[in-house]
């Protein structure tokens, strides 16, 4: 029964991640970066932690949802979804947006307590952080 409950809980978390990916895809498809940014910045941090390993479980669920998403998921979309879900489960997550000059590239990732959780740990060494929300 415990393994079935865990499977159901993880399946629901993947569905929540999938719906967040779709929401942020909607914003990006319309070129509405401001709405995406505000949604992440103002997303409330829950006071209860209903997941034991919230960071690992949310990041895993978002990764799984990205596999099943019908098109390529962009880093901004993926990071916005991850940050909001982490906040929903009581984790003080921040989406970071960074850029490098040569060659010019921009990238987004999520940090918890200054540690990158949904990407390679050296993102801050590759990209100058422009903003966090």
N, C-alpha and C positions, 0 to 999 in steps of 0.2 A: 504494500500500500504506500509506503514512504517513497519508493522509486516512482510510482505512478503519480503521486502528488507533486513530486519534484519535476517530473516530465511536463505535467499540466502547467505548473507555475512557470517553467522556462518557456513553454510554448506561448503562453500569454505574454510573457515579457518580449519575446521575438515579435509577436503581433503588435505590441505597443511600439516597439522600435520601428517596425515597418510603417506604421501609421505616422510616426514622426518624420521618417524619411519622405513620405508622400507629402506631408504638410510643407516641409522645407523645400522640396522639389517644386511645389506650387509657387512659393515665394520667388524662387530663383528663376523659374520659367517666365515669370512676369517682370523680371528685373527689379524686384522689390527687396533689395538688400536691406534697406532700412527696417522693413517689417520683420525680416528674419533676425536682424541684430536686436531689435527691441524685444522680440519674443524671448530670445535667449537671455538677454540682460535682465529682464523683469520676471523671469520664471521663478516662482517661489521655491525656496528650499524647505522641504518638508521637515517637521520636527521629529518625525519617527523614522527609524531605520528598520524597514520591514524585511530587508534582505541581509543575510549574514555577511556575505562577501559582495556587497552592492557594486563596487567598482568593477571587479572581475566579471560578475554576472551580467551587468549592463553592457559592458564592452563586448562580451561574448555574444550577447543577444543582438547588438547592433551589427556586429560582424556577420552573424548568420542572416539577419534581415538584408544586409547588403548583397549577399550571395543570391538571394531569391528575388531581389528587386528587379524590375523589368528592364532597367537600363543602368548604365554605369553611374555609380554614386560618387558625387564630387566630395572632396575633403571638407568643404564648408558645410554641405548638407549633412554629411556623416558626423561631423563634430558638433553641429547644432543639435542634432538628435541625441547624441551621446550626452552632451552637457545637460540638456533638459531632463532626460531620463534619470541621470545621476542626481540632479537636484530634487526630482520627484521622490527619490528614495533616500533623501536626507544627506547627500554627499555635497560638500561645498566645492563644486566643480566650476571651472572657468574655461570658456572657449578662448583660445589664443589665436590671433591672426597675425601672421608675420610675412616679411618679404625679404628677398635678397636682391642686391643690385645687379651683379654680373654673373650669369645672365639673369635678367629680371624674372623672378618667379615669386608667386605668393602662395601661401599655404595656411591651413587651419588645423588645429589639433586641440585636445582637451587636457587640462592639467588639474590635478588634485594635490593640494599642499605643495605646489611647485614642482610636482613630478608629472611627466607626460604619461598618460594612461591609455591613449588610443592610437599611439604611433611610436616611432622610434624615440628612445630617450634623449637623443642629441638634437632635437628640433631647434632648441634655443641657440645651439651653436651654428646651425645652418641658416637660420632666419632671424632677422631683427624683429622683435615683437612690436607691432604697431598698436595693438589694443588687446584688451582682455575684457570679457563680459561674462 
